[in-house]
């Protein structure tokens, strides 16, 4: 399922682990296809190992392999937005007692549970959870909205349009598209409260 916050959960997990001092190396890769995944590994190989660009991706994956070293580096590799797990053939980080791999994807292919991997499904917030999240998110940005507005946004109708819109299985459209569609669906007000490169909060009221 798309648009349920998988990337945000992964970011929170990675940030928490890093801030707790549990990691020596954290690599985040947008891995929507094999080219992006390989490019991310190559960049890590160049920056961490000083590897030559042509061999950097494989050098980095080899470096993640557990083995005799003066020091065992604790690492986390996040592969975000994997569209097709087959794109990761030959690009999965190795199993290691010192490393972790976290993948976000809409898919449930069997390969995602091979070799000791675990598949964790992320569902929708309840209405109460949605209101609590929106209240906290707005407060963190010094912004408030009447409780009734947030309840309307978090209700079943608002969630249905967000999750099951015509772009639900494709690229995320801009906030203006969401606002226009919501107004066409009968919402009297639809506006973006804030936008970032990866996230948008849009308030819509009937």
N, C-alpha and C positions, 0 to 999 in steps of 0.2 A: 504494500500500500504506500502511496506517495503522500507527501505533504503532512506527515505526522510527527516530524521533529527528529528523525534519525540522525541527521548531521549535527543538530544541536546537542543531542545526547552524547554523541561521540566526542564532540568538542569539549563538553563538560567533563567527560571521563578522562580525556587526555590532559586537560588543564589541571584537574584535581590530582592526577598521578604525578604530573610535573611539579606542581607546587608543594606536594607532600615529600618531594625528594626521592621518589621511587624510581626515577628514570635518569639515565645519563644521556640517552639519545632519543629524540622524538621526531618522527618524520611523518608529515601529513601529505598525502598524495590524492589529488582529484583523479580518480581512475575510471572515468566513464568509458574508456576503450583501452586496448592494449598499448597503443602509442602513448597515451597519457601516462599509463602506469610505468612503462619503460623509461619515459622521459623523467618522471619523478625519481625513479631509482638512480638514473644517471646523474641527476642534479645532486642527489644525496652522496653518491660516490665521489663526485668532484669536490663538494664542499667538505665532506668529512674525511675522505681518504686521500684527496689530491690526485684521484685517478684520471687517466686520459679519457676524454669524452667518449671515444669509440668503445672502450671497455668498462666504462664507469658503472653501468647498470649491473652487469654480472659481477663486477668487483664488489659492489655493495652487497648484493645478495650472498656472495661467498663470505663476506666479512661477518654477516649475521649468523652464519653456521657456528654452532658450538664447537669449541676445540681448545687445545692447549694455548693459552695466552698468559702474558704477565698480568692481565686484568680482564675480567669478564664484564663487558659493558651491558648495562640493563637498558633495553630498548623497547620502544613501542612504535609500530608502523600502522598508520591509519590509512586504509584504502577507501576513499569516500565515493559514493554514488557509482558503484559498479553496475553497469547496465547488463552485462552478460558475463557470468563467471568463467565462461570458456576463454575470455580475453586474458585471464590470469594463468593460463597454461604455461608452465615454465617460469611464472613470475610470482608464485606464492612465496612469502618469506618462510624460512625453514622453522620447524618446531625447535624450540630451544628452552632450556630451563631459565634462561636469563632474558627471554624476549616475549613480547606479546604482539599479536596482530588483530586489528579490529577493522571489520569491513561493514560498510553500510550499503544496502541494496534493497530493491523491491522484489528480488527473485527469491525462490525457495528451492533451487536446484539441489539435487542430492550431493553434488560435489562440495557444497557449503558445509556439510556435516562429515566429510571424509577426514581421515588422518587426525582424529581427535577434536575437530572443530565443533563448535556449538552454535546452533541457530536460535537467536532470541527474537521473537516477534514483538514489534512495537505497535500497540493499539492506540485508539483515540482516547483523548481525555474525556472524563465525564463532564457534565456541565459545571458542576461545582469546582472540579479541578481546573477547568478552563478559566473560570472567573478568577480563581486564586492566582493562576499563572499570569493572566493579563494585568491584574491589579499590581502584582509585584514587579512585572516588567515595566509598566508605566511609571511606577514610583521610582524605579531605578533611573529613569530618565526625566525625573522631576515633572511628571505629567500625571494628571488624574482625569478620570471620566466618571460620570454618574454611574452608580451601581446598575441602574436599569439598562444603560447603554451596553455595559459589559455583559449583562445577562442575555440581552438580545443577540449580541455578537456570538456568545458561547452556546446559544441554543441549537437545537437539532437542525433547523432550517439553514442557519448560517454555516454550520459545519458541512451540511450536504452540498452546498454550492462550492465550498472550498475544496472538498475532497473529490467530488465527482464532476467537476467542470470539464469542458471539452478538452482541456490541456492536462488533465490529471495524469495521463501516462506519457506525456511528452515534456518538452522544455518548459520551464516555468516562465509564464508571460509576465510582463511588467505590471506594477500596481495599477496603472491607469486602465489596463484591460480588465482586471478584477473589478475595479470600481464601476466601469461601464456595464459589465455583465450583471452585477448586482442591481444597478439602477434599472436595467431592462427587466429584471426579475421582480420588480416592484418595491425595491428598497428606496425610501425617500432620501436617504443620506448615505453616502459611501465615500470615505476619504482615508487617505494614508496618514497614520499618526507619526510613523517614522519609517525610513527605508535605509538599508545597508546593502552592500554588494551581495549578501547571501540571505537576507531576511527582510520581510516587510510585515508590518502590522497594519491591517486595514479595518477600520470600524465601519459597520453597516447597520442601519436601523430601518425598520419598517414604519 
